[in-house]
Amino acid sequence: MSERTILVWFRNDLRIRDNEILLEAVRKADKVLPVYCFDPYYFKKNASGNSKTGNVRARFLLESVADLRKNLQLIGGNLIVRIGNPAEILPQLAEEYHVNEVYHHREVAYEETAISEQVEAALWKMKLNLKHFIGHTLYHKEDLPFPIKDIPDSFAVFKKKVERDSDVRPCIGTPDAIYTPEIADAGELPTLQSLGLDDVFEDVRVTTNFIGGETTALAQLEQVFSAGFQYTNGKTNRNQSAAGPSSKLSPWIALGCISLRQVYWEIHKHQHSAPANYFNALVLDLLWRDYFRFMFKKHGQKFIAAKNEDEQALMTISEDELFESWKNGETGVPLVDAVMHELNATGFINNCARQIVAVFLVNDLKVDWIKGAAYFEEKLIDYSPASNWGNWAFIAGVNDARESKYAIVAKPAIEFEIRSDYIDTWLPIVKNVDYQDFSDTVVVK
């Protein structure tokens, strides 16, 4: 009887712990072939010359893939790395290594599902099956108290019913060992330059170093619950300051370097030794992630239905100029500008900061929200399609949400703080500027 080989296609699940596709492949196959593809589609340039994935975000991804390879090697395996279209690369590898089946985690956003469909079609021509797994949510789809088509559109109702009627599954085991076919060419990781990106400028103001990978993710998870870490209430204090505290787990969650279940059960383990709001705020974040993914699963692109063509036609040169001032941190509103400088330098800003700059772009500058969402996609190291586009659609009011999580910053920009340690750090020029009114003339002393 011939050996059975399963190809594991890694995407946004860059871990060996609590990873069903890897453990299942180890159990079902004699040999496992782990593969990661750097798809040029995600590094293409848009009309303005900006990359779909910026250099800070790309560096975090490269670090995460490198760490996955290292962790696979520690249990006897390896990771094949290729640059190219997965729909072309995976069938080639499947033929070369006599693969019997391909495993991957199902995605929900249209670009990612479209790529899966292309891969599935290409494999089907070879009479190979692409098996889909569900591994990006806290609550498993099969454990929800309602079918996908009946999921409440209201987050409050969704949260109440899920917490009352569903349970979070335990984490699954980690493979003790993995056996791969003899790999002739595992492939080198690309460089930023080979992906068409510039090196990352190391800003001296950066105090948190985000290093991609499961190893750092686990260390950060431990840090979240270490003595002295203060995590305030999820509905009030936590979102009232652009410099406020954050678990900072989201970059690793976005790439699947750590699973939502791992985070949840770690929270659960510490819930009696930490303030209740510490526990509730973190879980609330996880639930919002689930909600957005399930909304995409239920509604597809309709959940973030864009403006119609007539409205798009109204875009003006003035709007483009306003957008440029926003993304470069040159609006004249100190807090907004400081947040954008932090985003551009680090690829990370907290929840409150995201709300502030997004609401300002949409409500004050009247710029199309899609521009803002696309810019966040380029810059954020914790970019996740469902959460990013779902959040922006909420702010823009295009998905008819019954309640908004953004009321806290739905106030005139003139009420934003103009002086603080945070602003002095990320917009030091304000020390020499008199901001009388952001809508009036800025007088430089």
N, C-alpha and C positions, 0 to 999 in steps of 0.2 A: 504493500500500500504506500502510495507516494505521500510525501510530507505536505501538510497543509500550511499555507502562508497567508497571513492577513496583513494588509497594508493599513497602517494607522495614519490618517491624514490630520495633522495638527493644524489648528487655525487660531482660535481665541481660547485655547485650553492648554496653555503651555506649562503643564505640571505633570508629575507622576503620582501625586497623592490625590485621593478622591477623584480619580479620572476613570470613568466607567469604560470608555472605549479602549483604554490601554489594558486595564485589568481583564476585561472580557476577551480581548485579543490574546492575551497571555494564556488564558484558560482554554480557549477554543482552538488555538493553533499550535503547531510545532515550532514555527518561526514567525516572528513579528518584524515588520518593516516600518519603522517610524519615519515619517516624511514631513518636511515643512517647505512650502513654496513661497518665495517672495514674488508676489504677483505684480508686474510692472503697472497694472491698472491703478494700484493704490499709490503710485508715486508719479503719476502723470501730472503734467502742468495744466492749469486752467487758462482761461482767456487772458487773465491778468499776469500770467507767468508764475503764479504761486503753485506749490506742489499740494496735491491732495493730502499728503502726509508730510508734515514739516520735519525739520532736522532733529529737533529735541524729541519729538514723539518717535521718530524713526530710530534714534539712538536707544531709547528705552526698549523698543521692540527687538533690536539687534542683541542687546544685553539679555533679554528674556529668552530668546531662541538659543543663545550661547549657553545659558544656564540650564536649559532643558537638555541640550546635548550632553553637558557635563553630568547631569543627574542620571540620564539614561546610561551613560558609560559606567557610572558607579555601580549599576546593577547588571552589568555585562552587555549592554546594548549599545546603540549608536543612533544618530539622527542624520538622515540624508537631507541635505539642504540644496535646493535648486532655485534658480531665478527664471521665472517664466510663467506662462499661463497654466494653471493647474489642470485644465481640460486637455492639455497636450502632454504635460509632464507625467501626470499620474498614470495614464494608460501606457506610456512608454516604460515606466518603472514596473508597472504590473506585468507587462510582457517580459521584461528582462529578468525579473525575479520570480516568475511563474506564480503570481499572486492568485489566490482563490476568491478573495473578497476584500472590499475596502470599507473601513469604518470611519465615520466622522460625526461631529456634533452638529445638529441641525441649527441653522440660524433663522432669523425672522425678518430682518430688513431686506429690502428688495435687491440691492446690489449683491449682498452675500448669498441670498437664495438663488439669484440668477446664476452665479458662479457654480453653486452646487448642482443646479439643473444641467449646466453645460458638462460638468464632470460626469454626472449620472448618465447623460445621453452618450458620452464618449465611451464610458465603461460598458454600457449596455450593448454597444456594437460589438464588444469583445465577449459578450455573454457573461459579464461580471456584474455583481450586485454592489451598489453603494448603500451600505446599511446606515440608517440615521439613528442617532442617539440624542437624548434630551439631557443636557448637563450644564446649562447656563443660568438656571433659575433656582431660587431657594425652595419653592414648592414645586414638586413634580407635577406636570400637566395632568397625569392620571390620578393625582390625589386631590385635585381641586373639587370643591363641592358643586361645581356646575361645568357643563361642557364649554368649550372655547367660545362658541357662538352666543352663549348666554352670560358671559362674564360681565359683571356690572361696569358700566362706563365711569361711574363715580368711584374715585379712589377710596373715599371714606366707606362706601358700601362694600367694595372689594376687600378692603382691609378687615372690616368687621366680620364678614362671612368666612374669609380664609382663616383668620386667627381662631375663630370659634369652631370651625368644622374640619380643618385640615391639620395635618402634622408634618413637620419637616423630617425627612428621612435621615437616618444616620449616615455618616460618611462611610464610604466603602474602603476596602483595604488597599495597601500599596504593594505592587508586585515585588517579591523578594529577588527575582531574577528575570531577565528577559533574554531570549535567544533570537538573534537575527541571522538572516542568510549571510554568507560571506559577501561583504560589501567592498567592491573594487574601488569606488570613488564616492566617499561620503559628501564631498563638496565643501568648499570654503564659504563662510558667511560673507555676504557682500559688505563693502564699506559704504559710508555715507556718500562718498564721491561717486562710486559706481551706481548708486541709486539716483544720481543727479542732484545730490544735496550738498550744501556747504557744511563745513565743520561747525560744531556747536561752540559759540562764544561763551566762555566761562565768566559769568557775572559775579563780581565780588560780593554782591548783596544777597546772593543765594545762601540760605542757611540750612535748607533741607536738600540733601542729595538723594534723588530718586534713582535707584539702580535697578534695572529690570531683572526679573527672574524669580523663580519659586523660593530660592534660598533667602533672598532679601525679603520676600513677601512674608515668610514665616517669622523672620526676625521682627518685621514691622508689626505683625499681629501680636507678638509677645510684648512689644513696646507699648501697644495701645492699652494694655492692662497692667503695665508696670506701675509701681508706686509713684505717685506724684502727677500722673497724667490726669488732667481735668477735662471732662467732657460734659458740656452743659446741656440744658434742656433742648430737645429737638424742635420745639415749636417757637421758642422765644429767644433766649440769649444766644444760642448757638448760631442763629442766622442774622444776628444784628450787627455784626462787624465783619468787614472784609479781612480783618486781621485776626478773627476769632479762631478758636481751636477746631481741629479736624482730625479724624483718625488717620487721614492720608492713605487709606487702604485702596482707594478707588483705582489708581493706576494698575495695580497688580490684579485687582478684580476684573478690570476691563479686558486684560489679555489672558485671563484664566490662569494666572500664576498661582492663584489661590481661589478656591470655590466659595460660593456664598454659604454653603453648608458648613464649611470649615470655620468661617467667620461666625456664623450663627451659634454653633455648638461651643465655640470658645467664649462667646458672650454668655451663653447659658451657664457655662462652668463658673463664670465669675459674677453672676448676677446677684448673689447674696453678699458679696464683698465689695460691691460698688453701689453708688447711689442709683435709685430706680431710673432717674432720667438718663443716666449713663447708658443703661441697658436699652431703654426705650428708643433713644435717639438713633443708636446704631441699627437696631432692628427696623426702625422706620425707613432708614436709608435702603436697606435690603428689600423691603416691601415695595418701595417706589421703583426699584429696578425691575422686580417681577412684574409690577403693574404695567410698565411701559412695554416690556417684551410681550406680555399677553395682549396688550392693546394692538400691537403690530400684528400679532398672530391672528387676532379677531378681525381687524379692519384693513390690514395691509396699508398701502399708501394713502388710503382715505383718511387715516388717523392724522396725517400731517398734510392734508389737502392744501396745496399752495394756492396763491392768488390766481385768479383766472387771467387769461391772456390780455384782456383789456386793461386790467390793473397793472400787469407787468409792463405794458406799453407806456405807462405813465412815468416810468423811471426816467430821471433826468440827470444831466451832468452834475447838478447841484447835489443830488442824492449820492452820487459816486464820490464827490468831494467830502461830503459829511461822513460817509463810510470810511474813507481813507483817514480822516482826522480821528475817528473812533478807534480804528484798529491800531493806529500809531500812537495813541495816547496823547492826542493834541486837540481835544475838544474844548479845553478851557475850564472844564470842571475837574478840580483837583482829585477827588476820590475816583471818578471814572478813569481819569488818565493814569493814576497810580495803579489801579487794578490792571489796566491793559499793559502797562510796562512790566508788571509782575508776570502776567500771562506770557508775554513775548519772551521774557528772559528764562522762565522756569517750566512752562508748559502746564502749570498747575495754579489754580486759585480756588478758594473755598466756595461753598454753596452760596453764601450771601453775596460774595463778590460777583459770581456769575449772574445772579439775579439783578444786581445793581446795573451792571453794564448792558445786560440784555434788555431790561425794561427801558433803560435810557435810549438805546439804539432804536427800539421799536416805537416807544411812546413820545419821546422828546425830539429825537432827530427824524422820526417818521421814515426810517430806512427799512426796506424790505427785510423781514426777519430771516429769510433764506440766506442772505449774505452773511449775517451774523452766525448762523448755524454752520455754514460751510467754513467760516474762519475758525470757529471752535474745533471743527473736525481736523483742520490742519494743525492747530497748535496744541490741543489738550493731550497730554500723555495718557489720560484716562478716558479717551474718546471711546464711546460705545454708541453705535448707531441709534438704537431704540431710545436710550436715555437722552442723548444729545438732541436728536430731532424731536422727540416727544416733549422735552422740556421747553424748547424754543417754540413749538407749536402751542403749548399751553400759554406761554407769555404773549404770543401773537393773537391768541383767542381763535385759532382756526379749527380747533378740534372740538369745540362746543363742550368743553369740560364743565361739569356742574359746580366744581369748586376749584379754587386756585391756591397753590402753595406760595404764591408770590405777592400776596397782599402786603407783606411786610415792607417791601420796597416800592410799592405803588404810590409814590409820593413825588412831588416836584423835585427836580434835581437841585434846585436852589437850596433845599433843606439838607443836602448832603454836607457832611463835615468838610471843612476846607483846610484844617490843620490837625495833624496827629502824627504820632511816631511812624505809623504805617505810611502816610503820605510823604513825610520827610524822607523815608527810606527809598520809596519807589518813584517819587517825583521831587527830588531835592530842590528843583528850581523854585518850588513854591516858597522857599524861605526868603526869596528875593522878589516875590511877586505879590501885589495887592489885588486879591480877587474880590472886587466890589460886587459883581453880579456876573454869573457865567454867561448870561445873555447880553451883557453890556460889554463895554470895552475893557480889556485887561490892561491895567496900567503897570508897566514895569518901572520899578524905582531905580 
